[in-house]
């Protein structure tokens, strides 16, 4: 029996959860975006770990990691702001504080997901790092550019998509389901094409 590739299992889970959320559990667009925010923050931390491990192996010094890390933090901040701006134009009545609280305290099987989901996302990201980067010896082969450039490019793509969504929201009323489908398709396609 062939072993399942963890990357494809993760891709399927990343697609199924938001779709099931909007179809069956009455989750809104921002609620689903909060799941993606957790993944983005986990990815940011893991990229720093990859950079650190590569530097430890190669002995090139911390300067590239600090420079790239600073750029990445700026782009992460801009990405989060751009998504929130787009969300405001999609739904001007949104109360971000209320939505974040609802996300954190959402209960499934009597357990508030904030206390379970955050450690699960962190654990999953770390396990993927260990299996695909550390144990496979990728830290011996990649450069700082190869670690950071795809990560920062992903932020640029998201910022561009948020800009398009902001523009569209001002001229046409698009159902949240369509936004979720577009996010899932774009995210899955990007992962398949650019996250080798």
Secondary structure, 3 states (H helix, E strand, C coil): CCCCCHHHHHHHHHHHHHHHHHHHCCCCHHHHHHHHHHHHHHHHHHHHHHHHHHHHHHCCCCHHHHHHHHHHHHHHHHHHHHHHHHHHHHCCCCCHHHHHHHHHHCEECCEEHHHHHHHHHHHHHHHHHHHHHHCCCHHHCCCHHHHHHHHHHHHHHHHHHHHHHHHHHHHCCCCHHHHHHHHHHHHHHHHHHHCC
